[in-house]
Amino acid sequence: MLILIQFRSSWNVDPSTGTYTAAIRSPTGLPTDPSLTSHGVQQSNELAAHLLNVEPAIEQVYSSPYYRCMQTIQPFVRNLRRLQTQPSGNVSGETISKIRVEPAVSEWYGLAQFEHPSSAPLNDLQDHFPELDATYASTLAPSRRGESLPQLHDRAAQAIDAIIKRSDEECHKAVLISTHAAVVIALGRVLTGRMEHDFGAFTCGLSKYRRQKPRVAGASIMGGEAAETSAVPLAASIRKQIGDTALLDIESVGKVDPYPLDSRLPHPRSLEGGKTGLYGGWTCELDSDCSFLRGGEERGWKFSGDESFIETDGSGPWPNAGPSSDTGGNRPETEAHDSHINPKAGNSKL
């Protein structure tokens, strides 16, 4: 599986009201849905050329519904479809289906007492991206009131579990996912079971994850072909990139993972409070690789806390909108977000 993130413009949010604004108008009219910068467009073209040569060939593409994620993978999808429809094309595999818009891998916003902006409706996105699959429907989406970090991990676990199961059913060997920096890191954690590890998140970086060998007697996956039993899904690999794209390679490998969790079995965390989803069973083979980009690694991002707009003063939560007049504080009324900024630390997120 491949995961990508993008190089795009920023926006502002007033934490006292939840009002988002941007200096540059978005193609969809939403302040938190900017397009790529010219540099980001260049990166997406470099990425497209690189993805045409990955093995096994990508068979399905998923994307966050945000404009910048769709724009990041559009050149690849167009180039691939063009090559696959040419008699002399040297790209193997069936013609790739349209891009599946997956809200479950949408942007991460911190907990708030206001509603964060949503992405543009599918009908609006189709005007910009005719490659979208209008028939695909997701059953999971993040809360408009934001999420804590554990809630983000749970969303990522459920989202990737659903994508893997669907890939198994459709016999796809490689799947690409275009998403955001926080989701890229969360996906790396839940796929490997390394919940405290800081996986890379650079703009247009590419990460690859491969599922470990099945441990069921009589079941095997050799050379990309799997024994078809209900107990053993196809193995897969995921490549992660800022702007983010993930490649799911449905093959098993013989590598030994220091975190030998089986993705077919529930992780202990999934048993807490009825949590479900995938936690572990995969190996990271590429961690936000940028070697194919002319500028290399750029604008790396890491978690710096829960990014909550709600703080606790010991007696309960209160909006992170700045102190009242009797506290003597001088918090700014509006905070600039490069994707978004941790209201406490001021760090930008891609």
Sequence and secondary structure as in RCSB ss.txt:
>XXXX:A:sequence
MLILIQFRSSWNVDPSTGTYTAAIRSPTGLPTDPSLTSHGVQQSNELAAHLLNVEPAIEQVYSSPYYRCMQTIQP
FVRNLRRLQTQPSGNVSGETISKIRVEPAVSEWYGLAQFEHPSSAPLNDLQDHFPELDATYASTLAPSRRGESLP
QLHDRAAQAIDAIIKRSDEECHKAVLISTHAAVVIALGRVLTGRMEHDFGAFTCGLSKYRRQKPRVAGASIMGGE
AAETSAVPLAASIRKQIGDTALLDIESVGKVDPYPLDSRLPHPRSLEGGKTGLYGGWTCELDSDCSFLRGGEERG
WKFSGDESFIETDGSGPWPNAGPSSDTGGNRPETEAHDSHINPKAGNSKL
>XXXX:A:secstr
 EEEB  B  EEEETTTTEEE SS  TTS TT   B HHHHHHHHHHHHHHTT SS   EEEE SSHHHHHHHHH
HHHHHHHHHTSTT    SS    BEE GGG    B  SS       HHHHHHH TTB TT   S    TT B HH
HHHHHHHHHHHHHHHHHHHHT SEEEEE  HHHHHHHHHHHHS TT      BT EEEEEEE   STT  EETTE
E  BTTB       B BB EEEEEEEEE    SS   TTS  GGGGGGG  S  S EEEEEEEE TTSTT S S 
    S   SEEE SSSEEESS   TTS     SSEEESSEE TTT  EE 
